[in-house]
Amino acid sequence: MNRINPAKLLLSKWTATRPLRKEKHFLVTELFRDEEGTVLEIELQAVLTRRGERLPWQTLQNADAWKMGWK
């Protein structure tokens, strides 16, 4: 499991362990917060295609699917 501080996710880099549509490298481009400022979701953008996807930030904790940094 990847240990993550959700407040420091903005502009972090991630590598998909099982790329789909040749999208392997991703960048967190936006954080979505609740009224108290707690991070709930992130916008994850594929570097190759610029396709964005909104996900719960906890998805990145799955080490079988995501690696920190671009590898």
Phi, psi and omega in degrees: 000132177283130176273125187227138169262109186300333180289341182254017183282334185303128180067016175282155184252141183221149177241128176283132180283335176233083184297142174245141179053037180061016178267107184247319184257137184226156179228136176279115186257344182204147175247134177252123186242159174271187184298330181276354180094006179284132179289126179253315183220165177231159170257117181253122185246131177288132182292319184292313188253350183065015177286133180254151179216133179265124185224156169295140184297335181295341178303325182288348178285345181284102182292341177286339182251333186225142173238141178290140179083178178257116182238000000 
